[in-house]
Amino acid sequence: MFKKLLFIFLLIFSVFGLAACDGDDTPDVDKTESVDVPINLAISGKVLTWDAVEKATGYIVYVNDVEKKTVTTTSYDFSSLSGENLIFQVVAKAPKGMNNSAKSVMIAYIANPTAEITAVKNLLDEIMPEVSDIAAEELVRKGMTGADVEALKAAVETLLADMEAADGDPVLSNAALKTFLATKFNIEALVSTGLVLAGPGIDEEIANIEEEIDWYQNEIDQYGPSDYYQSRIDELTNEKEMLINMKAMIASSRDEMVLVATKTVDYLITLQTKVTDDFILNVQNLVESNGPRFLTADEIVVVKDEFVDLFMDNLPSVDDLKLVYELLATGYGQFLEDNDLTALLSDLSTAFATSTNLSIKFSLKMLDAFDKAFFEEVLALVNGEDSEQIVQSEIIILVITYLKNFKDANQALIDEIEAVFTDEQKESLYQGYLQTMLKIMETSGGELPFSLAGMQLS
């Protein structure tokens, strides 16, 4: 019988994209386009430079996360500033009718970089000696010092010890993770270093693939054609091409990748810090329950409400989602070549971000609409004597009824989401999705489940 209750939750979550949030208490979403984020920050001597941003009217320079000066050029002379570790970021100012950009990636001025690189390298030699030079240089370029790395290393060792002592206890594990995350460390420096280290790893993987391709080709040359060997060569060639494209994307869009990855990690950390022991225990009680007969509607609603509150209070911003879609546009263009979808992701990144933000709220508020009365009815059905088929049918009818009532009460927001894209843009999106599917299938050597090749693509 317990699988019936699991079926309920699967049914509810499967319709997340079909319901909306309450229009009366949904905060307005800023749909205004933003100027691009400055990229390619560099320091020469005591002069900071960056690439010009289209439409920008000026640039705001931040030093150690404090707004320092607004300039109209793409450089900033900081020779008048004192300090041995200065971390810079730049925001592009927007003209009237647009929003300023998000902050750029960071770059650091270190008074004695050689000494710090040596200190960091000595610490890294114990865990990654083969790449300690590369990693140390990037960590210092992003502002981490030997003392910072030493503190991070100690925090990781403490975390591992605490997790082992927790022995799987979710509350103790949560406490250990919170203690670790309370240690302030430079997330962007770690993310950027990971991307730098990805380059040699990709090169090594490409070399291995080339050796394998050569082996299969030699077998064919020596013993004659083989469908299996040729298929392996085709598969490996596709893998090699994907790796080459990945390396090219890291090289061309490194700043964008660092920003998105850093913001993602920051978001996950924020969520984790809000997870309470009570929430963990309530979830554990649900998971470890012996079945629906031992559950109450109140217990389910408590977990549901805490889940909704956790995510509603920590929604990703439109600006952050915009960066994700801009990076997706670059990725599609790099791996699948430019098409309608690539162009739309780039040109309408704010619209995609707005739609996603509203849709997340949409889904969370829909989940919130399933109240205590709903779960009481569901538990009564699951714990009753009817057959499984009848119970599932009754639950489906109940869910549909709740969704219809919810939809009727939130039609205004549904209309708002629908209006994010024009009919012409929706048609272009449709065509772009078809082009992308065809390209993916062509690249992977697979076949479409239905004929798209004969469909008109305009």
N, C-alpha and C positions, 0 to 999 in steps of 0.2 A: 504493500500500500504506500510505502514511503516514496516510491518512484512517482506516484501520482502528484505528490507535493512538488517534487523536482520539476515535473512537467508543467506545473502552474508557473513556477518562476521562469522557466524557459519560454513559456508562452508570453509572459509579460515582457520580458526583455527583448523578445523577437519583434515586438511592435513598437520599440522605442522611437523609431523614425516616423511613426504614424500619428503622434499626438503632440500637443503643444503646451507651452507654459501659460499660466494665467495672465492675460493681458493687463489686468488691473495693477499687479504688483511687479511686473517685469521692468527693470531699469532700462532706460533708453540706451540703445547701442549707437555709438558714434560710427557712422558709415562714411565719414569723410576720408578721401584718399590722403595718404601721407607721402612725403618725398622719401627717396631712397636713403638707406643708411650709408654713411661714409665708409669707404673701405681702403685697404692698402695703407694703413697708418705706418709711418716710418720715423725714425729719429736719427738725425745726423748732428753730432755735437750736442748742442742744446736747442735744436730747432725740430719741431714736430711738423710733419707734412702728411697729407692724405689726398685722395683723388677727389676731383670736383664732382658735385652732385647736381644733376640736371634739375633746374627750377629752384635750387636753393638760393635764398637771399643772403645767407650768412651762415656762420658755424659757431656753435657754443662749445667751448673747450672745458672739459671737466678734468680736475686733477685730484686724485685720491677720492673720487666720487663726489667732489664738491665743485659746483659751477665756478669757474675761474674767470673766463673772459669770452666775449663775443667778437669774432673777427669776420671780415668780408673776403679774405683770401683763403687759400688752402694751406696755410702754414701758420705756425705759432712759435715765436721765439720766447723760450722760458728761461733765458739766462739770468733773469732777475729773481727766479725762485730758488729757495734753499731746500735742502733735503737730500738724503742719500738714496731714497726709493720713492720715485714719483710715478704714479700710474695714470695714464692718460686715456680718455675716451672723447669722442666728438659726436655732436648732434647736429644734423643739418636743419637750418631754419627754413620754414616753409613760407611761401607767399600767401596772401589772403585767399581764403577758400580751401586751403589744404592744411594738414597737420604736420608738425615737426616730425622728423624721423625718430626712431628709437636710438638708443646709445649704440655707438660702434663697439667693435671688439676693443680689447685693451692692448696697450703697449706700454712698457715700463722703461724709465730712465733709472739705471742703477749706477751709482757713483763709481763703484769698483766691480764691474761685471766679471772680470777674470777671477777674482777671489771668490765670488759667489758661485760661479760655474764650477770651480774646483771643489768647493765645499759640497755642492749638490751632487756632483759626480762621485765623490767619495762615499756619500750615503747610498747612492744608487748602485754602486759597484757590487753591493752585497746581494741585490735582488735582480738586476738586469745589466750585468757587466758588458754584454755584447752591444748594447745601445745606450749606455750611460752618457756618452759624450753628446749624442744628439738630443737625448731627453733633457739633460742638464741645461743645454743652451736654450732650448725652447721654454723651459720652466722659468729661467731667469729673464728671458725676453718678455715674458708675461708678468713678471713682478715677484716671483717666488724667490726667497733667499734660502741659504743653507739652514737657517733657524726655522723657517717655515716648513721645509721638507722634513727636518728632524721632528718637529711637533706633529706633523701628519703621520710620520712613521710610528711615533709613540702612540698616537690615537688609534691607528689601525691595529697595533699589537694589543692594546687594551680591549678593543672591540672583539678581536678574535678570542681573547681569554674570557671575556664576559659572555660571549655567545656559547662557548664551550661549557661554561659554568651553568648557563641557562638550561642546557640539556633539552632543548626543544620546547621549553615552557614559553608560550607566546607572550605573556606579560613581561617576563624577564628579558626575553629577546627584544621586545619593543623598547624596554628601558635601556638596554645596551645600545641599541641603534640611536635612540634619542641622545644619549650621552656622547656618542661619536659625532653626530651631526651638530651638536652644540659647539664643537670645535670649529672655529672659523678658518676655512681654507679656501684657496683660490681655485674654484671649480673650473673657470675658463682656462686657466693655465694647464690643468690636468686634461681637459677635453682637447685643447689645441695640441698638446704633446702627443696625445693618442693618435690624432690625425697625422702628425709628422711621422710617427713611428709606423703608421700604416703603409707609407710609401715603400720602405724596404721589404715589408712583409708581402706586399702585392708583387713586387719585382721577383721575389723568391718563388712565389706561387706561379707566376707566369713562366719562369725558367723551368719549373717542374713540369708544367703542362707541355711546354715545347719539347722536353725530353720524351714525354709520353707519346706525343704526336709523332715524333721522329721514329720511335720504336715501332708503332703501328704501321707507319709508312714503309719502313724497312722490311717488315714482314710481308706487306703487300708486294713490294718490289721483288722480294726473293721468291715468294711462293704463289704469287698470283692474286687476283682480286678476291676480296672477302667482304661480304655485306656487313658483317659484324664489325670488322676492323674499320671499314669506311664510316660506319655510323658513329663509332667511338671517336674517330678523327673529327667528324662534324660536330659532335657534342663538345669535345675539348676545344675546338676552334671557337665555338660560341662562348664557352667559359672564358677563354683568353680575351676575346673581344670585350666581354663584360668587365673584366678586370682592368683592361686598358682604359675603357671608358670611365671606370670608377677612379682610377688614378688621375685621369685628365680632369674629372669633376673636382677632385680634391685640390688640384693645382689651380683651377680657374675660379672656384667658388669656396675657397677655404674659409674666408671670413664669414660668409653666410652660413656654412655648415657649423662653424664654431658657435655662432650666435644661437642657432636653432638648438643645437645639442646642449649648450649651456642653459638656455631657458627651460628646456625639457627637464634637465636634472634639477634645476632650481624649483620647478613646479612639483616634481615628485618629492623633493625634500620638504617643501611646504606642506604637501598632503600628509606626509609621514609624521611631521611634528604635530599635526592636529588629531592624529589617531589616538584616542583615549584607551586606557585599560578597560573601562566599562564596555566600550565598543568591541574590543577584542574578545572579552569574556562572553558578551552576548552572541557574537558570531560563533564562537567556539561551542556554546550551548546548543545553538541551532544545528551546527554540523554534527555534533556528537549525540544528538537526540536519537532515541531508539525508534522514532517514527512519529507520524502526525498525531497519533493518539496522545502523545506525551508533550505536544506543543499547544500553546494558546495563541490566539490572535494578537494579544498584547505583546508577546515575546517577538513575534514576527514584525509587528508594526514598529517596535522600538528600534530594531536593526534597520528596517527600511528608512525610518525617519532620520536616523543618524547618518546613514549612507547618503541620503539626499542632501542633508544639511552640510555634510563634509564637502561635497562637490559643488553645491550651489554657492557656498561661501568662498570657494577657491576656483572659480571658472578661469580658464585661460583667456587672456585679453585678446581683443581684435588685433592689436598691434603684433602680439606674439604669433597669433595664427597667420597673420599676413606674411611674416617671415617664413613660416613653414610652406605656404603656397608658392612663394617666390622661389624657394629652394626646390620644391617639386617641379616647377616649370623648368628650372635648370637641369634637373635630373632627367626629366622626360626628353628634353632637347638633346642631352648628352647620350642617352642610351637608345632612344627611339626616334631621333631626328625631330625637327620641328613639324608641328601640325596645328590644326585648329585648337586642340586642347592645350598644347604648350603655350600658344599665344594668349589664350584666354586666362590661363593660370597666372601668367605674367601681368597682363594688362588689367585684369580684374581681381587681383589678389585681395584687395580690401573687400570686395563683394563676396568672394569665397569665404573669407575670414568671418565676415558678418553673418553669412548664412550658417556657418558651422557653429558660431557662438550662440545664435538663436536656437539652432537645432538641439544643442546640448541642453540648454535651458528647457526647451520643448520636451525633451525626453525625461529630464529629471522631474519636472512638474507633473508629467503624466504618471510617472511612478508614484509620486506623492499622492496622486488622486486615488490610488488603491488604498482605501481606508480600513479601519478595524472591521466595519460591517462586511466588507468584501471578503476579508480573510476568515471571518467567522462563517460565512456561507460556504467558502471553499473547504474549510476544515470539516464542516458538517457533511458535505458531499463526500469527501475523501474517507471519512470515518464511518460512513453509512454502509448500507448493505447492497447498494446497487452494483451492477457489473462495472468493470473498468471502462468499457466503451461508453456506457451511459454517463458515468462520472466525468469522463473527458469531454463529452459532448455538452454536458451542463456547464462545465467550467468555461468552455469556449464561448457559449452563449452569454455567460456572466461577464467575461472579459470584453466581449464585443459591446455589450450593453454599457459597461463603464466607459469604454473608449468613445462610443457614440455620444454619450452625455458630455464627456470631456471635450470632444471636438466641437460640439454645439456651443459650449460655453467659452471656447477659445478660438472661434473662427477668425477674429480680428488678427491674431498673431499668425495664424496659418496663412492668411492673405498677405501679411507683411513678409513672411518668408518667401512665399511664391513670387512676390514683387521684386525680390532682390535682383533677379535676372530678367531681362526683357525676353519676349518671345524669340526674337532674332538670336539673342545670346544662347538661349536654351537650344535652339536648332544647331547652332555652331558647336555647342557642347556635345550634343548627340553625335554629330558628325566626327568630332574629335575623339570621342570614346570609341566609335567604330574603327577609326584609323588606328588608334592605339591598340585595340584588340587584335586587329589584323597584323600589325607590326610585331606584337608580342608572339603571336602564333607563328609568324614567319621566322622570327629569330629563334624560337624554341624548337621549330621543326614539327610542331603539333598540328592537329586539325581542329577546326572550329566545330562545336557541337551542332551548329546549324549554319546554313549557307549565308555568310556575310559577303563573300567575294562577289556575288552577283548583285548586291544592293547598290543603289545609286549613292555615291559619295560626292557631294558638291562642296 
